[in-house]
Amino acid sequence: MQIGMIGLGKMGGSMALRLLRTGHDVVGFDLDESLTRPLIDDGLNGTVSAEALVRHVIAPRHIWMMVPAGDVVDAVIAELLPHLSEGDTLIDGGNSDYRNTLRRRDELAPHGIELVDVGTSGGVWGLELGYCMMVGGSKAAVERLQPALDSLAGDEGEWSHVGPTGAGHFVKMVHNGIEYGIMQAYAEGFALLREKEEFDLDLHAVAELWRHGSVIRSWLLDLTAELLDEDPRLEGIAPYVPDSGEGRWTVREAIDLNVAAPVITTALLQRIQSRDETSFAFRMLAGMRRQFGGHAVRKL
């Protein structure tokens, strides 16, 4: 099928390339022309603007947006809308807040334009291994996208129509919240192993051992083993952990729904804590210990 792809960065470019490799007609645009040029050699029909992309895609159009969540999505939709026709479908494959997805669905509906949300997992490995896609939208719109979704999933990925518009981003939000908790557990466990200096444990060897047959084996553990093989002491990595929003939204939703999610919440707070090099709270704790117990404090 023919797909318009807006946003040809790390994820969007890889998805466009996978679609091209499996025989689809992809029309692409990115503000950064250097991202478009290499894909043209692989068969991409590159355009110079979002408006030009709409002109090149045959109606009823399927235009896939792989741009950062938030205002950028709204800006792209606003740029596209005057040039779209009734019956066209926009696909948001980024990590948008599902509440924004519901709002955008309602804003597009009077124009006869459908919005499909695709929570996409697979990262930089998706090009070769396929993507896991959590799809929200009407049955008819998702069925029309099936050829592209099948190609993006491939043999090792998977996709599922999880519910109406908004459901895809909601399921991906919870997926990423769970990811926070799993990563935090691995990080704490390996930190504990490292601190037991008397055993002089080989962390890479332990990770490799756990990868085979243990109940905590996972793809994240596979990647952890690779990391420890490349940089056993992690000397090239600063202890600063960003979060891209989904963990916060998951915690917010847990509070709104009165569902206890202590592991995901703590994992999010640990990421926030990692960025505070001069934490007032920890200085306060050290000061209180000195006050009641006479314990020494370290000076900055």
N, C-alpha and C positions, 0 to 999 in steps of 0.2 A: 504494500500500500504506500501511499505518499504521506509523508509526515513533514511538517515544518518544525524546526528545532531552534528555539531562541535561547541562547546561553550555551556556549561551546567550551566551557571551562573543563575542570577535571572530571566531573560527572557527565555533564551534557555532551562534551566532546567524545567521551568513551561510548556513551549510549548511541550517539549519531554514527560512530564508526561501526559499532556492532550491528546496527540496522543496515548500514551500507553493505557490510560483509554478508548479510543474509538476504540481499536482493531487494531491499526497499529503496524507494526514491526519497531522498532526504534533501530538503531545502533548508539551509541554515543561515543564521545571523548571530553575530556577537559584536559588541561595541569595540572589542579588541580584535582588529583585523588579523593580527598574528596568530590567533587561535583558529581562524577560518581557513587561512591559506593551506596549511598541511592537509586538511581534510578534503580540499578540492582535488588533490592528487588521488584520493581514494574514491572519488565519484560524487562528493558533495556539490550540490548546486548552491554556491555561496551568494548571498545578497548583501547589499550595502546598507539596508535599513529594515526595520520591522515592517514598514509599509510595503517595501519592495518584496519582502518575503510573502506577505499576504497575496500580492498580485501573482506570484509565481506558483502558489498552491491552488490546485483546482478545487472548486466548491463541490460538495460540502467539505470544508477544510477541517483538518486535524492539526492543531498547532500546539506543540509541547513546549512548555516553559521550564527551563532548568536554571533558574536565577535565585539569588539569595532571598530568603523569606523576609516578609515585611513590606516596607514601602516600595521596594523595587518591583515586586509582583504587581502591586496596584498601578505603578507607573507604566509597566509593560502593557497591562490590560487597557489602560487609558489610551495608550498610543495605538493599540491594535483596533479598539472598538469601532472607530469611525469607518474602518475599511472592511470589517467583517460582515457576513450575511447571515440571515436566519438559517438555522440548520448547522452552522459551524460549531465545532467543539474545541474548547481550550482545555489543555491538560496541564495541571500544576504538579510537577514531579519533585519539587523541592520540599523542604521541611517546614511547611507553613503551619501556623497555629490553626487548628481545625475551626476555631471560632471565626477567624478571618475567611476561611474557605466557605463557611455557611453564608457569611455576609456577601462575598463575591458571587456565590451562586444566585442569591436573591437579586443582586444588582444586574446580573447578566440575563436572568430569565425573561424580563420584558422585551429584550432584544431577540429572543428566540435562540440564544446561544447557550449551549450546555457546558458545564464545568465538571471535569473529571479530576479527582485528586488521587495521585499515585505516591504513596509513601514508599520510597525506594531505598533498599539496603543492599550492600555489596561493595560499596566504596570503589577503590581503584582496582579491585580484583574482578569487578563485574564484567569488564570487557572480555576477559577470557573465560570466566567461570559462569557468567550469567547473574542476573539480579533477582533478588527477592522483592516482589512488589505487592503492596497492599492497596487495592484499588477501590475507590468509592465513586459512585455515580449511578445514573439510570442503567437499567439492564440493556436497553437499546444502544446507548452510547458506548458502553463497555464492550458489547458484542462487536461493534464496528472497529474497535481498537484491537481486537483479539489477535490479528496477524502480527502486529507490532509487539504486543505483549508476549506472545509466544516466542518470538525471535529474541527479545531482550532477556527472557528467562533462560532459554536454551535448555541443555540437558541437565545442568547442575543447579540452576535457579528454579524459581517457582513464582507464580502469581495467583492471586485469588480475588474475586469480587467480594469484598467483605461487607458491603452495605451501600447505602445511599451516599450522595456527595457529602463529604466531611468525614465519613467513616475511615477512609484510607489514611488521612492525616492523623486521625485520632489513634488508630491502631499503631501507626508508626511512632507517634509520641510515646505511647506506653512501651513499645519495643525499645526505644532509646533510653527510657527511664530504667528499664531492666538492665540494659547494657551498662549504665552507670554503676548499678549495684554489683554486677559480676566483675567489672574491672576493678572496683574498689576492693572486693574480696581477694582477688589475685594479688593486687598491690600490697595489701596488708600482710597476706601470707608470705610472700617472698621477702618483704621487709623483715618479718619475724625470723625467717630462715637465715637471712644475712647477718642478723645481730647475734646469732649463736656462734660466736667466733671460735669457741673451743672445738667445734666439729668441722670447721673449715669446709663448709658445704659448697659444692659446685652447683650453683643455681641453674645453669643451663642443663646440666645432667638431670637434675630433679625435674625440671620442666619437661624434658624429653621422656623421662620415665612416666610421668603423670599423663602424657599424651596417649599412652597405649594401655587401654583396658581399665583405666581408673574411672571412678564415677564423676570426676570433675574435668574429664577431657572435653575439649571444645575447640572451635576454630580460633577463639581468642587466646587459648592456651598455646595453640600452634604458633600464632604470631608472637606471643610472649617468648617462646623458646627461640624463635629467630632473633628477636631483639637481644636476648641474653647471650646468644652466640656472637652477635656482631659487636656488642658493647657490654661485657659482663658487669662492669661497675657503673654503667650508665653515666659515665663521666662527661659525655657530650650533651646531656639533657639537663636543662634547668628545672627545678621543682616548681613549675608553674603550670597549672592545668586549666585551660579555658573550658567554658561550657557554651554550647551554641543555642540554648533556649529550651530544647525539648525536655530536659530534666526538670527545669523550673515549671514548665507547663504541666508535667506529670504530677508534680507535688501539689500544684495549685488545684488540679482536678481531683486529687485524692482528698484534699481538704473539703472541696465543694461537695463531693459525694460521700463524705464521712467514711472513707476507706483508709484504714491504717496502712501507711507505706513507709515504715521507719528506715528500712535499708536504703531505698532510693533517696529518701530525704537526706539521710546522713551522707550518702555518697555525693550528693549535690553540695552540701555544706562543706565537705572536705575539699572539693574543688575550689570553692570560694575562699576557703581558708588558705589554700596553697599560694594565693596571690598576695597575701599580706605579710610583707617582709618585716614589718615592725608592729605586729599585732598588739593593740592596746589590751585586748582581753587576756592574752597570755602574759603580758607584762603585769597586768593586774593580779593574775593568779600567782605569779612569782613573788610579787610584793606582799600579798596576803600570807603566803607561806613564811616569808621573812618576819612578818608582824607577829604571827601566833606561835611560830616555832623557832625563830631565829635562824632560818635556813639561808644560806648564802644565795645571792643572785648574781647572774652574769651581767656585765655592763655591755651596752651597745658599743 
